[in-house]
């Protein structure tokens, strides 16, 4: 598992101070293991979520969503 990067400037400064003064480093909490059954269930819902949402929307609603997405994409350029 990939190690999380600390982004808080105060924690970073504290770590630098500890290294500079030779004090022992603070250990990070170990990563929590994910429940495989929960992961499988989440994936199952994710696989059918978009299709189920599209089926529940009317043609006008789908068109409005698509136009909004296209507008945002074109504004980025």
N, CA, C, O and CB atoms as a CASP TS submission, in Angstrom:
PFRMAT TS
TARGET T0000
AUTHOR 0000-0000-0000
METHOD Language model
MODEL 1
PARENT N/A
ATOM      1  N   UNK     1       0.842  -1.177   0.000  1.00  0.00           N
ATOM      2  CA  UNK     1       0.000   0.000   0.000  1.00  0.00           C
ATOM      3  C   UNK     1       0.891   1.244   0.000  1.00  0.00           C
ATOM      4  O   UNK     1       1.934   1.275   0.652  1.00  0.00           O
ATOM      5  CB  UNK     1      -0.960  -0.004   1.222  1.00  0.00           C
ATOM      6  N   UNK     2       0.465   2.257  -0.735  1.00  0.00           N
ATOM      7  CA  UNK     2       1.239   3.483  -0.856  1.00  0.00           C
ATOM      8  C   UNK     2       1.169   4.298   0.429  1.00  0.00           C
ATOM      9  O   UNK     2       0.108   4.393   1.045  1.00  0.00           O
ATOM     10  CB  UNK     2       0.742   4.314  -2.039  1.00  0.00           C
ATOM     11  N   UNK     3       2.284   4.884   0.835  1.00  0.00           N
ATOM     12  CA  UNK     3       2.343   5.685   2.046  1.00  0.00           C
ATOM     13  C   UNK     3       1.716   7.053   1.777  1.00  0.00           C
ATOM     14  O   UNK     3       1.978   7.676   0.748  1.00  0.00           O
ATOM     15  CB  UNK     3       3.807   5.835   2.539  1.00  0.00           C
ATOM     16  N   UNK     4       0.876   7.513   2.723  1.00  0.00           N
ATOM     17  CA  UNK     4       0.227   8.810   2.575  1.00  0.00           C
ATOM     18  C   UNK     4       1.233   9.927   2.786  1.00  0.00           C
ATOM     19  O   UNK     4       2.092   9.844   3.664  1.00  0.00           O
ATOM     20  CB  UNK     4      -0.942   8.949   3.559  1.00  0.00           C
ATOM     21  N   UNK     5       1.126  10.949   1.996  1.00  0.00           N
ATOM     22  CA  UNK     5       2.002  12.101   2.109  1.00  0.00           C
ATOM     23  C   UNK     5       1.361  13.121   3.044  1.00  0.00           C
ATOM     24  O   UNK     5       0.185  13.455   2.896  1.00  0.00           O
ATOM     25  CB  UNK     5       2.285  12.724   0.717  1.00  0.00           C
ATOM     26  N   UNK     6       2.139  13.615   4.008  1.00  0.00           N
ATOM     27  CA  UNK     6       1.619  14.619   4.918  1.00  0.00           C
ATOM     28  C   UNK     6       1.659  15.978   4.231  1.00  0.00           C
ATOM     29  O   UNK     6       2.695  16.373   3.695  1.00  0.00           O
ATOM     30  CB  UNK     6       2.424  14.642   6.243  1.00  0.00           C
ATOM     31  N   UNK     7       0.540  16.691   4.244  1.00  0.00           N
ATOM     32  CA  UNK     7       0.483  17.962   3.535  1.00  0.00           C
ATOM     33  C   UNK     7       0.400  19.164   4.469  1.00  0.00           C
ATOM     34  O   UNK     7       0.588  20.299   4.031  1.00  0.00           O
ATOM     35  CB  UNK     7      -0.692  17.969   2.606  1.00  0.00           C
ATOM     36  N   UNK     8       0.119  18.929   5.751  1.00  0.00           N
ATOM     37  CA  UNK     8       0.011  20.039   6.689  1.00  0.00           C
ATOM     38  C   UNK     8       1.391  20.642   6.916  1.00  0.00           C
ATOM     39  O   UNK     8       2.321  19.927   7.290  1.00  0.00           O
ATOM     40  CB  UNK     8      -0.614  19.575   8.031  1.00  0.00           C
ATOM     41  N   UNK     9       1.537  21.934   6.698  1.00  0.00           N
ATOM     42  CA  UNK     9       2.834  22.601   6.799  1.00  0.00           C
ATOM     43  C   UNK     9       3.395  22.530   8.218  1.00  0.00           C
ATOM     44  O   UNK     9       4.610  22.465   8.402  1.00  0.00           O
ATOM     45  CB  UNK     9       2.712  24.059   6.361  1.00  0.00           C
ATOM     46  N   UNK    10       2.509  22.542   9.225  1.00  0.00           N
ATOM     47  CA  UNK    10       2.965  22.460  10.609  1.00  0.00           C
ATOM     48  C   UNK    10       3.583  21.093  10.914  1.00  0.00           C
ATOM     49  O   UNK    10       4.592  21.009  11.613  1.00  0.00           O
ATOM     50  CB  UNK    10       1.802  22.734  11.564  1.00  0.00           C
ATOM     51  N   UNK    11       2.983  20.037  10.396  1.00  0.00           N
ATOM     52  CA  UNK    11       3.521  18.698  10.604  1.00  0.00           C
ATOM     53  C   UNK    11       4.856  18.563   9.887  1.00  0.00           C
ATOM     54  O   UNK    11       5.793  17.972  10.422  1.00  0.00           O
ATOM     55  CB  UNK    11       2.529  17.623  10.110  1.00  0.00           C
ATOM     56  N   UNK    12       4.946  19.108   8.682  1.00  0.00           N
ATOM     57  CA  UNK    12       6.198  19.069   7.924  1.00  0.00           C
ATOM     58  C   UNK    12       7.293  19.819   8.673  1.00  0.00           C
ATOM     59  O   UNK    12       8.414  19.324   8.794  1.00  0.00           O
ATOM     60  CB  UNK    12       6.002  19.671   6.515  1.00  0.00           C
ATOM     61  N   UNK    13       6.978  21.001   9.173  1.00  0.00           N
ATOM     62  CA  UNK    13       7.959  21.797   9.913  1.00  0.00           C
ATOM     63  C   UNK    13       8.395  21.073  11.175  1.00  0.00           C
ATOM     64  O   UNK    13       9.578  21.083  11.518  1.00  0.00           O
ATOM     65  CB  UNK    13       7.382  23.173  10.268  1.00  0.00           C
ATOM     66  N   UNK    14       7.465  20.450  11.863  1.00  0.00           N
ATOM     67  CA  UNK    14       7.786  19.709  13.085  1.00  0.00           C
ATOM     68  C   UNK    14       8.733  18.546  12.775  1.00  0.00           C
ATOM     69  O   UNK    14       9.679  18.291  13.521  1.00  0.00           O
ATOM     70  CB  UNK    14       6.495  19.185  13.755  1.00  0.00           C
ATOM     71  N   UNK    15       8.469  17.842  11.666  1.00  0.00           N
ATOM     72  CA  UNK    15       9.343  16.735  11.264  1.00  0.00           C
ATOM     73  C   UNK    15      10.746  17.207  10.930  1.00  0.00           C
ATOM     74  O   UNK    15      11.722  16.545  11.284  1.00  0.00           O
ATOM     75  CB  UNK    15       8.754  16.009  10.070  1.00  0.00           C
ATOM     76  N   UNK    16      10.865  18.346  10.251  1.00  0.00           N
ATOM     77  CA  UNK    16      12.178  18.912   9.914  1.00  0.00           C
ATOM     78  C   UNK    16      12.920  19.296  11.184  1.00  0.00           C
ATOM     79  O   UNK    16      14.123  19.067  11.306  1.00  0.00           O
ATOM     80  CB  UNK    16      12.028  20.144   8.986  1.00  0.00           C
ATOM     81  N   UNK    17      12.189  19.885  12.133  1.00  0.00           N
ATOM     82  CA  UNK    17      12.802  20.280  13.405  1.00  0.00           C
ATOM     83  C   UNK    17      13.304  19.043  14.161  1.00  0.00           C
ATOM     84  O   UNK    17      14.383  19.074  14.753  1.00  0.00           O
ATOM     85  CB  UNK    17      11.787  21.070  14.277  1.00  0.00           C
ATOM     86  N   UNK    18      12.535  17.972  14.140  1.00  0.00           N
ATOM     87  CA  UNK    18      12.948  16.753  14.824  1.00  0.00           C
ATOM     88  C   UNK    18      14.212  16.171  14.191  1.00  0.00           C
ATOM     89  O   UNK    18      15.122  15.740  14.898  1.00  0.00           O
ATOM     90  CB  UNK    18      11.818  15.717  14.798  1.00  0.00           C
ATOM     91  N   UNK    19      14.265  16.161  12.866  1.00  0.00           N
ATOM     92  CA  UNK    19      15.452  15.640  12.185  1.00  0.00           C
ATOM     93  C   UNK    19      16.668  16.493  12.492  1.00  0.00           C
ATOM     94  O   UNK    19      17.754  15.962  12.724  1.00  0.00           O
ATOM     95  CB  UNK    19      15.224  15.578  10.673  1.00  0.00           C
ATOM     96  N   UNK    20      16.497  17.825  12.497  1.00  0.00           N
ATOM     97  CA  UNK    20      17.612  18.740  12.726  1.00  0.00           C
ATOM     98  C   UNK    20      18.162  18.625  14.139  1.00  0.00           C
ATOM     99  O   UNK    20      19.367  18.769  14.347  1.00  0.00           O
ATOM    100  CB  UNK    20      17.179  20.167  12.460  1.00  0.00           C
ATOM    101  N   UNK    21      17.298  18.367  15.109  1.00  0.00           N
ATOM    102  CA  UNK    21      17.746  18.297  16.498  1.00  0.00           C
ATOM    103  C   UNK    21      18.065  16.878  16.946  1.00  0.00           C
ATOM    104  O   UNK    21      18.542  16.670  18.062  1.00  0.00           O
ATOM    105  CB  UNK    21      16.698  18.885  17.403  1.00  0.00           C
ATOM    106  N   UNK    22      17.804  15.896  16.080  1.00  0.00           N
ATOM    107  CA  UNK    22      18.113  14.509  16.418  1.00  0.00           C
ATOM    108  C   UNK    22      17.081  13.855  17.313  1.00  0.00           C
ATOM    109  O   UNK    22      17.363  12.811  17.902  1.00  0.00           O
ATOM    110  CB  UNK    22      19.442  14.439  17.078  1.00  0.00           C
ATOM    111  N   UNK    23      15.905  14.427  17.434  1.00  0.00           N
ATOM    112  CA  UNK    23      14.851  13.834  18.252  1.00  0.00           C
ATOM    113  C   UNK    23      14.205  12.674  17.498  1.00  0.00           C
ATOM    114  O   UNK    23      14.221  12.642  16.267  1.00  0.00           O
ATOM    115  CB  UNK    23      13.786  14.897  18.634  1.00  0.00           C
ATOM    116  N   UNK    24      13.636  11.717  18.242  1.00  0.00           N
ATOM    117  CA  UNK    24      12.989  10.579  17.575  1.00  0.00           C
ATOM    118  C   UNK    24      11.782  11.036  16.749  1.00  0.00           C
ATOM    119  O   UNK    24      11.070  11.966  17.126  1.00  0.00           O
ATOM    120  CB  UNK    24      12.548   9.528  18.614  1.00  0.00           C
ATOM    121  N   UNK    25      11.573  10.370  15.633  1.00  0.00           N
ATOM    122  CA  UNK    25      10.486  10.725  14.719  1.00  0.00           C
ATOM    123  C   UNK    25       9.156  10.175  15.226  1.00  0.00           C
ATOM    124  O   UNK    25       9.115   9.126  15.870  1.00  0.00           O
ATOM    125  CB  UNK    25      10.776  10.194  13.301  1.00  0.00           C
ATOM    126  N   UNK    26       8.073  10.886  14.932  1.00  0.00           N
ATOM    127  CA  UNK    26       6.726  10.420  15.255  1.00  0.00           C
ATOM    128  C   UNK    26       6.323   9.407  14.189  1.00  0.00           C
ATOM    129  O   UNK    26       6.477   9.655  12.993  1.00  0.00           O
ATOM    130  CB  UNK    26       5.699  11.615  15.329  1.00  0.00           C
ATOM    131  N   UNK    27       5.806   8.270  14.633  1.00  0.00           N
ATOM    132  CA  UNK    27       5.391   7.232  13.689  1.00  0.00           C
ATOM    133  C   UNK    27       3.954   7.471  13.263  1.00  0.00           C
ATOM    134  O   UNK    27       3.113   7.880  14.064  1.00  0.00           O
ATOM    135  CB  UNK    27       5.544   5.827  14.309  1.00  0.00           C
ATOM    136  N   UNK    28       3.684   7.210  11.989  1.00  0.00           N
ATOM    137  CA  UNK    28       2.333   7.372  11.456  1.00  0.00           C
ATOM    138  C   UNK    28       1.506   6.143  11.782  1.00  0.00           C
ATOM    139  O   UNK    28       2.045   5.063  12.020  1.00  0.00           O
ATOM    140  CB  UNK    28       2.363   7.617   9.932  1.00  0.00           C
ATOM    141  N   UNK    29       0.176   6.319  11.789  1.00  0.00           N
ATOM    142  CA  UNK    29      -0.728   5.209  12.042  1.00  0.00           C
ATOM    143  C   UNK    29      -0.692   4.257  10.852  1.00  0.00           C
ATOM    144  O   UNK    29      -0.594   4.705   9.710  1.00  0.00           O
ATOM    145  CB  UNK    29      -2.171   5.714  12.305  1.00  0.00           C
ATOM    146  N   UNK    30      -0.772   2.943  11.102  1.00  0.00           N
ATOM    147  CA  UNK    30      -0.801   1.995   9.980  1.00  0.00           C
ATOM    148  C   UNK    30      -2.100   2.115   9.199  1.00  0.00           C
ATOM    149  O   UNK    30      -3.139   2.473   9.755  1.00  0.00           O
ATOM    150  CB  UNK    30      -0.624   0.556  10.485  1.00  0.00           C
ATOM    151  N   UNK    31      -2.036   1.816   7.920  1.00  0.00           N
ATOM    152  CA  UNK    31      -3.220   1.907   7.057  1.00  0.00           C
ATOM    153  C   UNK    31      -4.222   0.831   7.450  1.00  0.00           C
ATOM    154  O   UNK    31      -3.841  -0.289   7.790  1.00  0.00           O
ATOM    155  CB  UNK    31      -2.830   1.764   5.558  1.00  0.00           C
ATOM    156  N   UNK    32      -5.517   1.179   7.403  1.00  0.00           N
ATOM    157  CA  UNK    32      -6.562   0.231   7.750  1.00  0.00           C
ATOM    158  C   UNK    32      -6.822  -0.685   6.563  1.00  0.00           C
ATOM    159  O   UNK    32      -6.807  -0.255   5.409  1.00  0.00           O
ATOM    160  CB  UNK    32      -7.856   0.963   8.174  1.00  0.00           C
ATOM    161  N   UNK    33      -7.062  -1.959   6.870  1.00  0.00           N
ATOM    162  CA  UNK    33      -7.373  -2.928   5.824  1.00  0.00           C
ATOM    163  C   UNK    33      -8.835  -2.754   5.405  1.00  0.00           C
ATOM    164  O   UNK    33      -9.703  -2.512   6.243  1.00  0.00           O
ATOM    165  CB  UNK    33      -7.101  -4.387   6.313  1.00  0.00           C
ATOM    166  N   UNK    34      -9.095  -2.879   4.114  1.00  0.00           N
ATOM    167  CA  UNK    34     -10.460  -2.752   3.608  1.00  0.00           C
ATOM    168  C   UNK    34     -11.146  -4.111   3.654  1.00  0.00           C
ATOM    169  O   UNK    34     -10.519  -5.152   3.456  1.00  0.00           O
ATOM    170  CB  UNK    34     -10.468  -2.182   2.164  1.00  0.00           C
ATOM    171  N   UNK    35     -12.441  -4.076   3.918  1.00  0.00           N
ATOM    172  CA  UNK    35     -13.244  -5.286   3.937  1.00  0.00           C
ATOM    173  C   UNK    35     -13.510  -5.698   2.487  1.00  0.00           C
ATOM    174  O   UNK    35     -14.135  -4.941   1.744  1.00  0.00           O
ATOM    175  CB  UNK    35     -14.583  -5.070   4.727  1.00  0.00           C
ATOM    176  N   UNK    36     -13.044  -6.892   2.065  1.00  0.00           N
ATOM    177  CA  UNK    36     -13.221  -7.303   0.663  1.00  0.00           C
ATOM    178  C   UNK    36     -14.692  -7.371   0.238  1.00  0.00           C
ATOM    179  O   UNK    36     -15.015  -7.073  -0.912  1.00  0.00           O
ATOM    180  CB  UNK    36     -12.574  -8.656   0.442  1.00  0.00           C
ATOM    181  N   UNK    37     -15.575  -7.759   1.148  1.00  0.00           N
ATOM    182  CA  UNK    37     -16.998  -7.841   0.800  1.00  0.00           C
ATOM    183  C   UNK    37     -17.553  -6.443   0.525  1.00  0.00           C
ATOM    184  O   UNK    37     -18.345  -6.263  -0.400  1.00  0.00           O
ATOM    185  CB  UNK    37     -17.801  -8.526   1.936  1.00  0.00           C
ATOM    186  N   UNK    38     -17.145  -5.463   1.317  1.00  0.00           N
ATOM    187  CA  UNK    38     -17.604  -4.089   1.117  1.00  0.00           C
ATOM    188  C   UNK    38     -17.057  -3.528  -0.192  1.00  0.00           C
ATOM    189  O   UNK    38     -17.757  -2.800  -0.895  1.00  0.00           O
ATOM    190  CB  UNK    38     -17.178  -3.199   2.300  1.00  0.00           C
ATOM    191  N   UNK    39     -15.819  -3.861  -0.520  1.00  0.00           N
ATOM    192  CA  UNK    39     -15.214  -3.399  -1.768  1.00  0.00           C
ATOM    193  C   UNK    39     -15.980  -3.972  -2.963  1.00  0.00           C
ATOM    194  O   UNK    39     -16.267  -3.257  -3.922  1.00  0.00           O
ATOM    195  CB  UNK    39     -13.719  -3.805  -1.834  1.00  0.00           C
ATOM    196  N   UNK    40     -16.309  -5.266  -2.899  1.00  0.00           N
ATOM    197  CA  UNK    40     -17.048  -5.913  -3.988  1.00  0.00           C
ATOM    198  C   UNK    40     -18.441  -5.303  -4.136  1.00  0.00           C
ATOM    199  O   UNK    40     -18.911  -5.078  -5.251  1.00  0.00           O
ATOM    200  CB  UNK    40     -17.157  -7.431  -3.739  1.00  0.00           C
ATOM    201  N   UNK    41     -19.092  -5.040  -3.014  1.00  0.00           N
ATOM    202  CA  UNK    41     -20.427  -4.458  -3.057  1.00  0.00           C
ATOM    203  C   UNK    41     -20.394  -3.043  -3.642  1.00  0.00           C
ATOM    204  O   UNK    41     -21.267  -2.676  -4.429  1.00  0.00           O
ATOM    205  CB  UNK    41     -21.041  -4.436  -1.654  1.00  0.00           C
ATOM    206  N   UNK    42     -19.401  -2.261  -3.264  1.00  0.00           N
ATOM    207  CA  UNK    42     -19.259  -0.908  -3.795  1.00  0.00           C
ATOM    208  C   UNK    42     -18.996  -0.926  -5.290  1.00  0.00           C
ATOM    209  O   UNK    42     -19.530  -0.104  -6.035  1.00  0.00           O
ATOM    210  CB  UNK    42     -18.138  -0.173  -3.081  1.00  0.00           C
ATOM    211  N   UNK    43     -18.169  -1.870  -5.722  1.00  0.00           N
ATOM    212  CA  UNK    43     -17.884  -1.982  -7.156  1.00  0.00           C
ATOM    213  C   UNK    43     -19.143  -2.364  -7.932  1.00  0.00           C
ATOM    214  O   UNK    43     -19.399  -1.839  -9.015  1.00  0.00           O
ATOM    215  CB  UNK    43     -16.773  -3.019  -7.406  1.00  0.00           C
ATOM    216  N   UNK    44     -19.917  -3.275  -7.371  1.00  0.00           N
ATOM    217  CA  UNK    44     -21.150  -3.706  -8.029  1.00  0.00           C
ATOM    218  C   UNK    44     -22.103  -2.526  -8.219  1.00  0.00           C
ATOM    219  O   UNK    44     -22.684  -2.357  -9.291  1.00  0.00           O
ATOM    220  CB  UNK    44     -21.836  -4.818  -7.213  1.00  0.00           C
ATOM    221  N   UNK    45     -22.257  -1.725  -7.188  1.00  0.00           N
ATOM    222  CA  UNK    45     -23.126  -0.555  -7.293  1.00  0.00           C
ATOM    223  C   UNK    45     -22.575   0.460  -8.272  1.00  0.00           C
ATOM    224  O   UNK    45     -23.337   1.098  -8.999  1.00  0.00           O
ATOM    225  CB  UNK    45     -23.312   0.089  -5.935  1.00  0.00           C
ATOM    226  N   UNK    46     -21.263   0.619  -8.300  1.00  0.00           N
ATOM    227  CA  UNK    46     -20.631   1.573  -9.202  1.00  0.00           C
ATOM    228  C   UNK    46     -20.782   1.166 -10.663  1.00  0.00           C
ATOM    229  O   UNK    46     -20.915   2.016 -11.544  1.00  0.00           O
ATOM    230  CB  UNK    46     -19.163   1.717  -8.859  1.00  0.00           C
ATOM    231  N   UNK    47     -20.761  -0.130 -10.910  1.00  0.00           N
ATOM    232  CA  UNK    47     -20.873  -0.605 -12.288  1.00  0.00           C
ATOM    233  C   UNK    47     -22.258  -0.348 -12.879  1.00  0.00           C
ATOM    234  O   UNK    47     -22.383  -0.069 -14.071  1.00  0.00           O
ATOM    235  CB  UNK    47     -20.558  -2.087 -12.352  1.00  0.00           C
ATOM    236  N   UNK    48     -23.291  -0.441 -12.052  1.00  0.00           N
ATOM    237  CA  UNK    48     -24.632  -0.239 -12.603  1.00  0.00           C
ATOM    238  C   UNK    48     -25.203   1.143 -12.310  1.00  0.00           C
ATOM    239  O   UNK    48     -26.292   1.470 -12.783  1.00  0.00           O
ATOM    240  CB  UNK    48     -25.562  -1.283 -12.061  1.00  0.00           C
ATOM    241  N   UNK    49     -24.493   1.954 -11.545  1.00  0.00           N
ATOM    242  CA  UNK    49     -25.012   3.255 -11.116  1.00  0.00           C
ATOM    243  C   UNK    49     -25.294   4.214 -12.249  1.00  0.00           C
ATOM    244  O   UNK    49     -26.388   4.774 -12.316  1.00  0.00           O
ATOM    245  CB  UNK    49     -24.056   3.889 -10.182  1.00  0.00           C
ATOM    246  N   UNK    50     -24.336   4.423 -13.150  1.00  0.00           N
ATOM    247  CA  UNK    50     -24.512   5.377 -14.241  1.00  0.00           C
ATOM    248  C   UNK    50     -25.602   4.964 -15.204  1.00  0.00           C
ATOM    249  O   UNK    50     -26.390   5.789 -15.668  1.00  0.00           O
ATOM    250  CB  UNK    50     -23.226   5.547 -14.989  1.00  0.00           C
ATOM    251  N   UNK    51     -25.637   3.675 -15.499  1.00  0.00           N
ATOM    252  CA  UNK    51     -26.644   3.174 -16.436  1.00  0.00           C
ATOM    253  C   UNK    51     -28.045   3.309 -15.828  1.00  0.00           C
ATOM    254  O   UNK    51     -28.987   3.712 -16.510  1.00  0.00           O
ATOM    255  CB  UNK    51     -26.354   1.695 -16.810  1.00  0.00           C
ATOM    256  N   UNK    52     -28.173   2.967 -14.541  1.00  0.00           N
ATOM    257  CA  UNK    52     -29.471   3.072 -13.874  1.00  0.00           C
ATOM    258  C   UNK    52     -29.917   4.528 -13.800  1.00  0.00           C
ATOM    259  O   UNK    52     -31.102   4.821 -13.962  1.00  0.00           O
ATOM    260  CB  UNK    52     -29.405   2.462 -12.461  1.00  0.00           C
ATOM    261  N   UNK    53     -28.979   5.441 -13.557  1.00  0.00           N
ATOM    262  CA  UNK    53     -29.332   6.860 -13.481  1.00  0.00           C
ATOM    263  C   UNK    53     -29.796   7.359 -14.846  1.00  0.00           C
ATOM    264  O   UNK    53     -30.776   8.097 -14.938  1.00  0.00           O
ATOM    265  CB  UNK    53     -28.131   7.697 -12.980  1.00  0.00           C
ATOM    266  N   UNK    54     -29.098   6.960 -15.901  1.00  0.00           N
ATOM    267  CA  UNK    54     -29.468   7.403 -17.245  1.00  0.00           C
ATOM    268  C   UNK    54     -30.862   6.898 -17.623  1.00  0.00           C
ATOM    269  O   UNK    54     -31.625   7.606 -18.280  1.00  0.00           O
ATOM    270  CB  UNK    54     -28.431   6.917 -18.273  1.00  0.00           C
ATOM    271  N   UNK    55     -31.188   5.683 -17.211  1.00  0.00           N
ATOM    272  CA  UNK    55     -32.508   5.135 -17.525  1.00  0.00           C
ATOM    273  C   UNK    55     -33.619   5.857 -16.769  1.00  0.00           C
ATOM    274  O   UNK    55     -34.750   5.930 -17.249  1.00  0.00           O
ATOM    275  CB  UNK    55     -32.548   3.648 -17.200  1.00  0.00           C
ATOM    276  N   UNK    56     -33.299   6.398 -15.572  1.00  0.00           N
ATOM    277  CA  UNK    56     -34.332   7.051 -14.777  1.00  0.00           C
ATOM    278  C   UNK    56     -34.563   8.505 -15.194  1.00  0.00           C
ATOM    279  O   UNK    56     -35.577   9.096 -14.822  1.00  0.00           O
ATOM    280  CB  UNK    56     -33.961   6.994 -13.313  1.00  0.00           C
ATOM    281  N   UNK    57     -33.636   9.086 -15.961  1.00  0.00           N
ATOM    282  CA  UNK    57     -33.769  10.479 -16.388  1.00  0.00           C
ATOM    283  C   UNK    57     -34.584  10.577 -17.673  1.00  0.00           C
ATOM    284  O   UNK    57     -34.580   9.664 -18.499  1.00  0.00           O
ATOM    285  CB  UNK    57     -32.385  11.113 -16.588  1.00  0.00           C
ATOM    286  N   UNK    58     -35.272  11.682 -17.825  1.00  0.00           N
ATOM    287  CA  UNK    58     -36.001  11.916 -19.069  1.00  0.00           C
ATOM    288  C   UNK    58     -35.009  12.396 -20.139  1.00  0.00           C
ATOM    289  O   UNK    58     -33.866  12.733 -19.832  1.00  0.00           O
ATOM    290  CB  UNK    58     -37.154  12.963 -18.858  1.00  0.00           C
ATOM    291  N   UNK    59     -35.459  12.420 -21.379  1.00  0.00           N
ATOM    292  CA  UNK    59     -34.598  12.861 -22.480  1.00  0.00           C
ATOM    293  C   UNK    59     -34.173  14.319 -22.276  1.00  0.00           C
ATOM    294  O   UNK    59     -33.025  14.670 -22.547  1.00  0.00           O
ATOM    295  CB  UNK    59     -35.325  12.698 -23.837  1.00  0.00           C
ATOM    296  N   UNK    60     -35.084  15.161 -21.805  1.00  0.00           N
ATOM    297  CA  UNK    60     -34.756  16.571 -21.569  1.00  0.00           C
ATOM    298  C   UNK    60     -33.708  16.725 -20.474  1.00  0.00           C
ATOM    299  O   UNK    60     -32.794  17.542 -20.593  1.00  0.00           O
ATOM    300  CB  UNK    60     -36.015  17.352 -21.194  1.00  0.00           C
ATOM    301  N   UNK    61     -33.843  15.934 -19.402  1.00  0.00           N
ATOM    302  CA  UNK    61     -32.874  16.010 -18.312  1.00  0.00           C
ATOM    303  C   UNK    61     -31.485  15.564 -18.790  1.00  0.00           C
ATOM    304  O   UNK    61     -30.478  16.189 -18.456  1.00  0.00           O
ATOM    305  CB  UNK    61     -33.336  15.143 -17.122  1.00  0.00           C
ATOM    306  N   UNK    62     -31.442  14.488 -19.567  1.00  0.00           N
ATOM    307  CA  UNK    62     -30.148  14.009 -20.093  1.00  0.00           C
ATOM    308  C   UNK    62     -29.513  15.059 -20.998  1.00  0.00           C
ATOM    309  O   UNK    62     -28.302  15.276 -20.953  1.00  0.00           O
ATOM    310  CB  UNK    62     -30.331  12.680 -20.872  1.00  0.00           C
ATOM    311  N   UNK    63     -30.346  15.717 -21.828  1.00  0.00           N
ATOM    312  CA  UNK    63     -29.846  16.747 -22.739  1.00  0.00           C
ATOM    313  C   UNK    63     -29.275  17.931 -21.947  1.00  0.00           C
ATOM    314  O   UNK    63     -28.212  18.450 -22.288  1.00  0.00           O
ATOM    315  CB  UNK    63     -30.973  17.226 -23.686  1.00  0.00           C
ATOM    316  N   UNK    64     -29.978  18.356 -20.896  1.00  0.00           N
ATOM    317  CA  UNK    64     -29.492  19.471 -20.076  1.00  0.00           C
ATOM    318  C   UNK    64     -28.156  19.134 -19.404  1.00  0.00           C
ATOM    319  O   UNK    64     -27.250  19.966 -19.364  1.00  0.00           O
ATOM    320  CB  UNK    64     -30.537  19.839 -19.009  1.00  0.00           C
ATOM    321  N   UNK    65     -28.041  17.922 -18.882  1.00  0.00           N
ATOM    322  CA  UNK    65     -26.797  17.488 -18.239  1.00  0.00           C
ATOM    323  C   UNK    65     -25.656  17.467 -19.255  1.00  0.00           C
ATOM    324  O   UNK    65     -24.549  17.915 -18.960  1.00  0.00           O
ATOM    325  CB  UNK    65     -26.972  16.089 -17.599  1.00  0.00           C
ATOM    326  N   UNK    66     -25.931  16.944 -20.453  1.00  0.00           N
ATOM    327  CA  UNK    66     -24.902  16.873 -21.496  1.00  0.00           C
ATOM    328  C   UNK    66     -24.473  18.265 -21.945  1.00  0.00           C
ATOM    329  O   UNK    66     -23.285  18.506 -22.159  1.00  0.00           O
ATOM    330  CB  UNK    66     -25.414  16.072 -22.697  1.00  0.00           C
ATOM    331  N   UNK    67     -25.422  19.178 -22.089  1.00  0.00           N
ATOM    332  CA  UNK    67     -25.087  20.544 -22.504  1.00  0.00           C
ATOM    333  C   UNK    67     -24.242  21.249 -21.441  1.00  0.00           C
ATOM    334  O   UNK    67     -23.294  21.964 -21.765  1.00  0.00           O
ATOM    335  CB  UNK    67     -26.370  21.351 -22.779  1.00  0.00           C
ATOM    336  N   UNK    68     -24.590  21.042 -20.189  1.00  0.00           N
ATOM    337  CA  UNK    68     -23.830  21.650 -19.090  1.00  0.00           C
ATOM    338  C   UNK    68     -22.390  21.111 -19.075  1.00  0.00           C
ATOM    339  O   UNK    68     -21.435  21.867 -18.893  1.00  0.00           O
ATOM    340  CB  UNK    68     -24.527  21.371 -17.726  1.00  0.00           C
ATOM    341  N   UNK    69     -22.253  19.796 -19.267  1.00  0.00           N
ATOM    342  CA  UNK    69     -20.911  19.184 -19.277  1.00  0.00           C
ATOM    343  C   UNK    69     -20.082  19.696 -20.449  1.00  0.00           C
ATOM    344  O   UNK    69     -18.897  19.991 -20.294  1.00  0.00           O
ATOM    345  CB  UNK    69     -21.018  17.648 -19.344  1.00  0.00           C
ATOM    346  N   UNK    70     -20.705  19.801 -21.622  1.00  0.00           N
ATOM    347  CA  UNK    70     -19.994  20.306 -22.803  1.00  0.00           C
ATOM    348  C   UNK    70     -19.560  21.747 -22.599  1.00  0.00           C
ATOM    349  O   UNK    70     -18.447  22.121 -22.969  1.00  0.00           O
ATOM    350  CB  UNK    70     -20.877  20.198 -24.052  1.00  0.00           C
ATOM    351  N   UNK    71     -20.430  22.553 -22.015  1.00  0.00           N
ATOM    352  CA  UNK    71     -20.100  23.957 -21.757  1.00  0.00           C
ATOM    353  C   UNK    71     -18.888  24.072 -20.836  1.00  0.00           C
ATOM    354  O   UNK    71     -17.989  24.875 -21.088  1.00  0.00           O
ATOM    355  CB  UNK    71     -21.304  24.687 -21.139  1.00  0.00           C
ATOM    356  N   UNK    72     -18.862  23.281 -19.783  1.00  0.00           N
ATOM    357  CA  UNK    72     -17.741  23.296 -18.848  1.00  0.00           C
ATOM    358  C   UNK    72     -16.454  22.838 -19.535  1.00  0.00           C
ATOM    359  O   UNK    72     -15.394  23.424 -19.317  1.00  0.00           O
ATOM    360  CB  UNK    72     -18.044  22.403 -17.636  1.00  0.00           C
ATOM    361  N   UNK    73     -16.542  21.796 -20.362  1.00  0.00           N
ATOM    362  CA  UNK    73     -15.341  21.311 -21.094  1.00  0.00           C
ATOM    363  C   UNK    73     -14.785  22.392 -22.010  1.00  0.00           C
ATOM    364  O   UNK    73     -13.572  22.590 -22.069  1.00  0.00           O
ATOM    365  CB  UNK    73     -15.680  20.046 -21.928  1.00  0.00           C
ATOM    366  N   UNK    74     -15.657  23.093 -22.722  1.00  0.00           N
ATOM    367  CA  UNK    74     -15.197  24.106 -23.658  1.00  0.00           C
ATOM    368  C   UNK    74     -14.656  25.351 -22.957  1.00  0.00           C
ATOM    369  O   UNK    74     -13.785  26.036 -23.492  1.00  0.00           O
ATOM    370  CB  UNK    74     -16.321  24.491 -24.584  1.00  0.00           C
ATOM    371  N   UNK    75     -15.177  25.647 -21.751  1.00  0.00           N
ATOM    372  CA  UNK    75     -14.684  26.810 -21.000  1.00  0.00           C
ATOM    373  C   UNK    75     -13.256  26.601 -20.512  1.00  0.00           C
ATOM    374  O   UNK    75     -12.527  27.571 -20.302  1.00  0.00           O
ATOM    375  CB  UNK    75     -15.598  27.099 -19.810  1.00  0.00           C
ATOM    376  N   UNK    76     -12.849  25.355 -20.330  1.00  0.00           N
ATOM    377  CA  UNK    76     -11.491  25.053 -19.849  1.00  0.00           C
ATOM    378  C   UNK    76     -10.420  25.368 -20.898  1.00  0.00           C
ATOM    379  O   UNK    76      -9.267  25.623 -20.550  1.00  0.00           O
ATOM    380  CB  UNK    76     -11.394  23.582 -19.446  1.00  0.00           C
ATOM    381  N   UNK    77     -10.797  25.351 -22.178  1.00  0.00           N
ATOM    382  CA  UNK    77      -9.809  25.526 -23.257  1.00  0.00           C
ATOM    383  C   UNK    77      -9.518  26.955 -23.540  1.00  0.00           C
ATOM    384  O   UNK    77      -8.710  27.259 -24.418  1.00  0.00           O
ATOM    385  CB  UNK    77     -10.275  24.873 -24.510  1.00  0.00           C
TER
END
